[in-house]
Amino acid sequence: MNVSDPHASTAAHPEWEQLEILVAAIQKEIAPGAIVRHNVRLPGLQSETERQIDVLIEQNVGQYQIRIVIDCKDYSTPVDVKGVEEFYGLVQDVGVHKGALVCPAGFTRSAKKRAKKLQIDLYSPVDTEPHKWQVKVTVPVLCDFRSTSMAFGIRCSAPLPLKIPNEFFRESEVFDGQGNAIGAPMTAATERWNSGQLPIEPGDHEDLPIFPVSPVFIDNGYGTRVEVGLTVSLRVTKRMYIGHLPIERIRGLKDEQTGMVVTNAFTTGHLDPTEVENRWTRVEEGQELPFKPVMKATGLDCWRVSGESE
């Protein structure tokens, strides 16, 4: 049976067959270029009888055809050594290139050792869709939040008087060389920080140009526009948190030897900075982490245009 619709209802099938159909659908998603078939028969080279195959994967590589068989076990207990050795006999009999066992209940320690020597892969299904083998999955994430304070500077070498209002950096208009208004200094600086256009590495960053154009001009307070240098200095700090982010959708196979999940896509839930700061574990630079993160998320504490950090 070819696998065409991985989301088709399997409720009419017995549970052991539902598992086979699920594994075939997962394998088709992992290897869309391969031919994946469920419940096929191959001739036994040594037994001289047809052998039933739960899932058969076929793919041409140049002039060669690669064949892989998967056997699915809907057991209530882990597969033992005997189960691994029986499957190895099947793999040898049908003469395929690779074999894999899938069991949601897992495998005994001795079964894992034997499978490693026999080069049999061991998996359990990972699927967040609702069915008997549904799993809840999270991904370890390290969050790196960057924040900054800002100090502003102005330089003017024009031989003219210059009157600076109290709210100059927040409210005064700046102009480019063509006379176009390009905004107030604080607005421009905060927008550039919020969009990641300014340095975010921790430490001090002195005298950065606020505007990406040069030269810039302001009114000197007496009706004349004069050229000025407008800069912002940053003091960037970082706060790191480690935790687990829920995965809303994933389909794949968990390697029972390594613990890694084989998949071609997954969708995480929303990352809520407030929840991260309140519930995740705070860690410091260089500190040994309680577990290894799979993902790292870097975020900026953005500023409101009013100049207040949020």
VEXNUPA-520715 format. One line per field, with one value per residue (C-alpha): z, y, x; residue number from 0. Coordinates in nm, 3 decimals. Example, Ala and Ser with C-alpha at 12.3 -4.5 7.8 and 13.67 -1.06 7.14 Angstrom:
BEGIN
w <- (0.780 | 0.714)
v <- (-0.450 | -0.106)
u <- (1.230 | 1.367)
pos <- (0 | 1)
//
This chain:
BEGIN
w <- (0.000 | -0.102 | 0.152 | 0.000 | 0.275 | 0.609 | 0.784 | 0.664 | 0.937 | 1.054 | 1.319 | 1.126 | 1.148 | 1.447 | 1.666 | 1.549 | 1.190 | 1.287 | 1.420 | 1.092 | 0.893 | 1.125 | 1.090 | 0.711 | 0.703 | 0.925 | 0.707 | 0.396 | 0.551 | 0.649 | 0.302 | 0.050 | -0.242 | -0.153 | -0.230 | 0.102 | 0.102 | 0.383 | 0.421 | 0.131 | 0.071 | -0.033 | -0.130 | 0.133 | -0.022 | 0.236 | 0.360 | 0.002 | 0.121 | 0.104 | 0.406 | 0.524 | 0.557 | 0.767 | 0.590 | 0.285 | 0.174 | -0.175 | -0.341 | -0.644 | -0.606 | -0.954 | -1.100 | -0.756 | -0.574 | -0.195 | 0.013 | 0.384 | 0.590 | 0.909 | 1.152 | 1.399 | 1.742 | 1.936 | 2.257 | 2.610 | 2.719 | 2.562 | 2.283 | 2.412 | 2.257 | 2.105 | 1.915 | 1.774 | 1.664 | 1.501 | 1.302 | 1.203 | 1.058 | 0.849 | 0.722 | 0.617 | 0.454 | 0.227 | 0.140 | 0.203 | 0.282 | 0.621 | 0.888 | 1.164 | 1.451 | 1.583 | 1.923 | 2.126 | 2.447 | 2.374 | 2.398 | 2.677 | 2.746 | 2.618 | 2.305 | 2.235 | 2.271 | 2.039 | 1.782 | 1.775 | 1.691 | 1.426 | 1.282 | 1.340 | 1.405 | 1.695 | 1.701 | 1.873 | 1.699 | 1.783 | 1.683 | 1.850 | 1.662 | 1.875 | 1.876 | 2.106 | 2.071 | 2.094 | 2.273 | 2.432 | 2.325 | 2.441 | 2.306 | 2.536 | 2.465 | 2.588 | 2.585 | 2.567 | 2.636 | 2.560 | 2.708 | 2.694 | 2.845 | 2.615 | 2.645 | 2.376 | 2.247 | 2.014 | 1.846 | 1.642 | 1.484 | 1.302 | 1.402 | 1.505 | 1.835 | 1.930 | 2.167 | 2.279 | 2.418 | 2.729 | 2.530 | 2.229 | 2.184 | 2.238 | 2.036 | 1.800 | 1.428 | 1.237 | 0.863 | 0.600 | 0.342 | 0.106 | 0.376 | 0.440 | 0.797 | 0.925 | 1.280 | 1.636 | 1.772 | 2.044 | 1.808 | 1.550 | 1.807 | 1.968 | 1.632 | 1.526 | 1.854 | 1.831 | 1.476 | 1.560 | 1.362 | 1.660 | 1.836 | 2.076 | 2.212 | 2.589 | 2.690 | 2.609 | 2.256 | 2.242 | 2.009 | 1.750 | 1.478 | 1.543 | 1.180 | 0.894 | 0.673 | 0.687 | 0.721 | 0.937 | 1.038 | 1.312 | 1.374 | 1.594 | 1.784 | 1.586 | 1.255 | 1.088 | 1.015 | 1.120 | 1.066 | 1.380 | 1.487 | 1.680 | 1.862 | 2.101 | 2.344 | 2.458 | 2.766 | 2.668 | 2.922 | 2.881 | 3.086 | 3.007 | 3.092 | 3.011 | 2.993 | 2.776 | 2.499 | 2.405 | 2.049 | 1.904 | 1.605 | 1.516 | 1.333 | 1.342 | 1.487 | 1.808 | 1.787 | 2.098 | 2.096 | 2.087 | 2.205 | 1.898 | 1.695 | 1.318 | 1.156 | 0.874 | 1.045 | 1.372 | 1.505 | 1.850 | 2.077 | 2.147 | 2.340 | 2.611 | 2.754 | 3.076 | 3.133 | 3.053 | 3.313 | 3.578 | 3.533 | 3.354 | 3.522 | 3.520 | 3.417 | 3.394 | 3.123 | 3.157 | 3.402 | 3.347 | 3.208 | 3.366 | 3.018 | 2.662 | 2.465 | 2.114 | 2.023 | 2.123 | 2.104 | 2.126 | 2.198 | 2.256 | 2.531 | 2.303 | 2.379 | 2.335 | 2.124 | 2.444 | 2.559 | 2.823 | 2.805 | 2.770)
v <- (0.000 | 0.337 | 0.620 | 0.917 | 1.101 | 1.098 | 1.270 | 1.028 | 0.869 | 0.528 | 0.469 | 0.171 | -0.015 | -0.217 | -0.029 | -0.226 | -0.130 | 0.231 | 0.244 | 0.109 | 0.367 | 0.645 | 0.541 | 0.520 | 0.870 | 1.007 | 0.845 | 0.994 | 1.342 | 1.286 | 1.157 | 1.307 | 1.201 | 0.831 | 0.577 | 0.469 | 0.172 | 0.010 | -0.363 | -0.512 | -0.853 | -0.930 | -1.269 | -1.433 | -1.520 | -1.784 | -1.887 | -1.907 | -1.767 | -1.426 | -1.206 | -0.937 | -0.589 | -0.320 | -0.024 | -0.039 | 0.263 | 0.268 | 0.534 | 0.535 | 0.672 | 0.689 | 0.340 | 0.183 | 0.113 | 0.151 | -0.048 | -0.003 | -0.197 | -0.080 | -0.311 | -0.161 | -0.309 | -0.182 | -0.349 | -0.251 | -0.327 | -0.246 | -0.468 | -0.714 | -0.881 | -1.157 | -0.905 | -0.737 | -1.065 | -1.186 | -0.865 | -0.890 | -1.232 | -1.075 | -0.801 | -1.061 | -1.282 | -1.014 | -0.872 | -0.502 | -0.237 | -0.126 | -0.216 | -0.018 | -0.113 | 0.127 | 0.074 | 0.345 | 0.154 | 0.168 | -0.095 | -0.272 | -0.184 | -0.520 | -0.479 | -0.144 | -0.297 | -0.585 | -0.355 | -0.133 | -0.432 | -0.554 | -0.198 | -0.197 | 0.147 | 0.183 | 0.450 | 0.557 | 0.778 | 1.147 | 1.305 | 1.578 | 1.491 | 1.329 | 0.947 | 0.666 | 0.754 | 1.133 | 1.299 | 1.639 | 1.781 | 2.074 | 2.209 | 2.334 | 2.702 | 2.957 | 3.310 | 3.600 | 3.935 | 4.255 | 4.596 | 4.929 | 5.272 | 5.569 | 5.889 | 6.156 | 6.399 | 6.701 | 6.877 | 7.198 | 7.379 | 7.646 | 8.005 | 8.087 | 8.101 | 7.779 | 7.761 | 7.408 | 7.361 | 7.145 | 6.872 | 6.901 | 6.527 | 6.428 | 6.695 | 6.895 | 6.823 | 6.724 | 6.778 | 6.609 | 6.788 | 6.833 | 7.000 | 6.699 | 6.647 | 6.314 | 6.308 | 6.383 | 6.238 | 6.020 | 5.886 | 5.794 | 5.633 | 5.424 | 5.310 | 5.201 | 5.011 | 4.848 | 4.728 | 4.592 | 4.852 | 4.950 | 4.726 | 4.474 | 4.313 | 4.366 | 4.656 | 5.024 | 5.160 | 5.524 | 5.810 | 5.621 | 5.835 | 5.862 | 5.911 | 5.693 | 6.002 | 6.277 | 6.572 | 6.662 | 7.005 | 7.164 | 7.509 | 7.698 | 7.863 | 8.184 | 8.078 | 7.944 | 7.580 | 7.468 | 7.141 | 6.928 | 6.592 | 6.394 | 6.079 | 5.818 | 5.610 | 5.270 | 5.059 | 4.716 | 4.442 | 4.087 | 3.860 | 3.491 | 3.238 | 2.868 | 2.667 | 2.455 | 2.594 | 2.382 | 2.247 | 2.275 | 2.048 | 1.796 | 1.466 | 1.253 | 0.955 | 0.960 | 0.774 | 0.556 | 0.527 | 0.899 | 1.064 | 1.289 | 1.340 | 1.299 | 1.543 | 1.794 | 2.059 | 2.164 | 2.457 | 2.601 | 2.780 | 3.152 | 3.271 | 3.504 | 3.721 | 3.782 | 3.410 | 3.352 | 3.606 | 3.483 | 3.105 | 3.010 | 2.966 | 3.268 | 3.178 | 3.378 | 3.395 | 3.101 | 2.915 | 2.541 | 2.498 | 2.248 | 2.100 | 2.160 | 2.403 | 2.310 | 2.668 | 3.012 | 3.315 | 3.666 | 3.950 | 4.323 | 4.523 | 4.781 | 5.149 | 5.345 | 5.656 | 5.854 | 5.726 | 5.483 | 5.127 | 4.851)
u <- (0.000 | 0.143 | 0.139 | -0.045 | -0.233 | -0.046 | -0.339 | -0.609 | -0.820 | -0.695 | -0.963 | -1.105 | -0.773 | -0.651 | -0.403 | -0.099 | -0.181 | -0.249 | 0.107 | 0.243 | 0.046 | 0.167 | 0.531 | 0.497 | 0.347 | 0.625 | 0.889 | 0.730 | 0.753 | 1.116 | 1.212 | 0.966 | 1.185 | 1.165 | 0.894 | 0.738 | 0.502 | 0.306 | 0.240 | 0.432 | 0.585 | 0.941 | 1.085 | 1.304 | 1.639 | 1.722 | 1.377 | 1.243 | 0.911 | 0.744 | 0.813 | 0.570 | 0.722 | 0.550 | 0.714 | 0.941 | 1.147 | 1.296 | 1.506 | 1.731 | 2.083 | 2.231 | 2.209 | 2.154 | 1.828 | 1.846 | 1.598 | 1.522 | 1.269 | 1.098 | 0.922 | 0.671 | 0.599 | 0.298 | 0.414 | 0.322 | 0.680 | 1.019 | 1.149 | 1.412 | 1.718 | 1.510 | 1.298 | 1.610 | 1.766 | 1.444 | 1.420 | 1.786 | 1.708 | 1.431 | 1.665 | 1.922 | 1.660 | 1.512 | 1.856 | 1.789 | 2.048 | 1.918 | 1.667 | 1.497 | 1.269 | 1.004 | 0.842 | 0.664 | 0.745 | 1.117 | 1.389 | 1.575 | 1.937 | 2.057 | 1.843 | 2.011 | 2.357 | 2.272 | 2.110 | 2.419 | 2.640 | 2.396 | 2.361 | 1.985 | 1.837 | 1.593 | 1.323 | 1.004 | 0.744 | 0.721 | 0.391 | 0.186 | -0.134 | -0.411 | -0.388 | -0.274 | 0.095 | 0.060 | 0.351 | 0.406 | 0.739 | 0.948 | 1.274 | 1.555 | 1.615 | 1.869 | 1.726 | 1.970 | 1.806 | 2.002 | 1.923 | 2.100 | 2.120 | 2.177 | 2.378 | 2.355 | 2.614 | 2.625 | 2.917 | 2.908 | 3.203 | 3.004 | 3.115 | 2.759 | 2.571 | 2.392 | 2.096 | 2.001 | 1.646 | 1.596 | 1.417 | 1.647 | 1.727 | 1.365 | 1.183 | 1.408 | 1.393 | 1.707 | 1.758 | 1.973 | 2.189 | 1.893 | 1.683 | 1.459 | 1.337 | 1.472 | 1.336 | 1.438 | 1.766 | 1.611 | 1.346 | 1.609 | 1.840 | 1.565 | 1.433 | 1.781 | 1.831 | 1.489 | 1.559 | 1.904 | 2.098 | 2.316 | 2.572 | 2.418 | 2.734 | 2.766 | 2.988 | 3.033 | 2.993 | 3.094 | 2.997 | 2.793 | 2.632 | 2.260 | 2.166 | 2.295 | 2.333 | 2.592 | 2.606 | 2.304 | 2.175 | 1.964 | 1.825 | 2.074 | 1.789 | 1.821 | 1.668 | 1.984 | 2.058 | 2.404 | 2.588 | 2.625 | 2.753 | 2.490 | 2.599 | 2.466 | 2.671 | 2.542 | 2.608 | 2.475 | 2.406 | 2.275 | 2.048 | 2.034 | 1.765 | 1.736 | 1.417 | 1.190 | 0.971 | 0.666 | 0.652 | 0.301 | 0.357 | 0.623 | 0.637 | 0.945 | 1.128 | 1.328 | 1.659 | 1.653 | 2.033 | 2.114 | 1.792 | 1.789 | 1.470 | 1.478 | 1.233 | 1.222 | 1.008 | 0.852 | 0.650 | 0.712 | 0.470 | 0.500 | 0.804 | 0.673 | 0.955 | 0.761 | 0.717 | 1.084 | 1.198 | 0.951 | 0.969 | 1.290 | 1.628 | 1.861 | 2.217 | 2.537 | 2.803 | 3.043 | 2.818 | 2.771 | 2.421 | 2.177 | 2.112 | 2.227 | 2.008 | 1.901 | 1.809 | 1.931 | 1.703 | 1.846 | 1.604 | 1.628 | 1.461 | 1.304 | 1.259 | 0.942 | 0.970 | 0.912 | 1.250 | 1.124 | 1.259 | 0.996)
pos <- (0 | 1 | 2 | 3 | 4 | 5 | 6 | 7 | 8 | 9 | 10 | 11 | 12 | 13 | 14 | 15 | 16 | 17 | 18 | 19 | 20 | 21 | 22 | 23 | 24 | 25 | 26 | 27 | 28 | 29 | 30 | 31 | 32 | 33 | 34 | 35 | 36 | 37 | 38 | 39 | 40 | 41 | 42 | 43 | 44 | 45 | 46 | 47 | 48 | 49 | 50 | 51 | 52 | 53 | 54 | 55 | 56 | 57 | 58 | 59 | 60 | 61 | 62 | 63 | 64 | 65 | 66 | 67 | 68 | 69 | 70 | 71 | 72 | 73 | 74 | 75 | 76 | 77 | 78 | 79 | 80 | 81 | 82 | 83 | 84 | 85 | 86 | 87 | 88 | 89 | 90 | 91 | 92 | 93 | 94 | 95 | 96 | 97 | 98 | 99 | 100 | 101 | 102 | 103 | 104 | 105 | 106 | 107 | 108 | 109 | 110 | 111 | 112 | 113 | 114 | 115 | 116 | 117 | 118 | 119 | 120 | 121 | 122 | 123 | 124 | 125 | 126 | 127 | 128 | 129 | 130 | 131 | 132 | 133 | 134 | 135 | 136 | 137 | 138 | 139 | 140 | 141 | 142 | 143 | 144 | 145 | 146 | 147 | 148 | 149 | 150 | 151 | 152 | 153 | 154 | 155 | 156 | 157 | 158 | 159 | 160 | 161 | 162 | 163 | 164 | 165 | 166 | 167 | 168 | 169 | 170 | 171 | 172 | 173 | 174 | 175 | 176 | 177 | 178 | 179 | 180 | 181 | 182 | 183 | 184 | 185 | 186 | 187 | 188 | 189 | 190 | 191 | 192 | 193 | 194 | 195 | 196 | 197 | 198 | 199 | 200 | 201 | 202 | 203 | 204 | 205 | 206 | 207 | 208 | 209 | 210 | 211 | 212 | 213 | 214 | 215 | 216 | 217 | 218 | 219 | 220 | 221 | 222 | 223 | 224 | 225 | 226 | 227 | 228 | 229 | 230 | 231 | 232 | 233 | 234 | 235 | 236 | 237 | 238 | 239 | 240 | 241 | 242 | 243 | 244 | 245 | 246 | 247 | 248 | 249 | 250 | 251 | 252 | 253 | 254 | 255 | 256 | 257 | 258 | 259 | 260 | 261 | 262 | 263 | 264 | 265 | 266 | 267 | 268 | 269 | 270 | 271 | 272 | 273 | 274 | 275 | 276 | 277 | 278 | 279 | 280 | 281 | 282 | 283 | 284 | 285 | 286 | 287 | 288 | 289 | 290 | 291 | 292 | 293 | 294 | 295 | 296 | 297 | 298 | 299 | 300 | 301 | 302 | 303 | 304 | 305 | 306 | 307 | 308 | 309)
//
